[in-house]
Amino acid sequence: MPVLLSRPLTAEEFLAAHWDAGEKLPRTPDGLRELIGDEYSSRWLDLAVRVALEDLGDDLPDRRWGLFHVARWHWRELFGHWRDRRDPPPPRT
């Protein structure tokens, strides 16, 4: 999930999103990518929404999305907006 890979996670964030507290926090984005895998997990999604909200600050598609439960409901649109802000499309020539 690119949102989660955008910055290092804290130990608290990792433990909140991952059920195995005995597993060490991956030290690299590749390690985290391998751990997250392709499986859906509501905990990883919740964490990704929180990271996106933190990264975007007040730059939200809809100001009401500043509330976690509202942003979580619109997570696909939020992640698309986050991606567009991080990797803007190249200028048209």
N, C-alpha and C positions, 0 to 999 in steps of 0.2 A: 504494500500500500504506500504509494509515493508520499502521502502526507506524513506518515510515521517516519519515513526515511529522510525527511527534510532537515532534521536536526537530531542530535543525540537525545535519547530518552533518559530521564532520571530513573534511579532505582525504584522510587515510589511509583512512577508511571508504569514501569515494566511490571512490577508486582501487582498493580491494580488490574492490568490487562491480561496477565498470564497466570494460569491456574497453578503452575508448578513453581512454588516459592523456592524450591531447592535448586532450581536451574540457574546458572549464572547468566547475567546480563550480557548479550552478545556485544562484542567490542567493535564490530564493523557493520556497515549497512548490509553487506552480503549475509552476515550471520543473522541479522534481524530479519532480512527477507526470507531466509531459509526457515527460520522459526515460525514466522507468520504464515508462510505457505499460501495456498490458494483457497483454504477453507474459510468460510464465513465465521466470524466470531463477533458477537455483539460487544464484547469488552474491547477488542482491538478497534472496532468501529467507533465506540464511544471515545476512546483515547484519540483517534484520528480527528474526530469532530472538535475536541478540545484543542488539539494542536492547530488545526485550521483557524479556529476562532482566535487563538493567541497570535498566530501569524498575521491574520488579516486586520486585527484591531477593529477600527471603525469602518473599514472598507468592505462592507457587506452588500450583497445584492439587495437586501431588504433590511432596514434597521431593526426590525422586530426579531431578526435572526440572531441578535446579540444574546438572546436567552438560549441556554444549552438545549432545553427540550424542544424548542422551535427549530433550532439549527439541526438537531439530530433528525427531526422529521423530514427536513429538506436536504439531507446529507449529500445526495448526488449533485444537486445544483450547487451546494456549498463547495464541494470538492472541485467541480468544474470551474467555479469562480476562482478558487485558490490556485488551481493549475494555470489559468489564464493570467493571473497576476504575477506568478513566478516565471512563467515562460510565455511572454506576450508573443502573438503571431508576428512573423516578419513583416516589415512594411511592404505595401503593394507598390510595384514599380510599373 
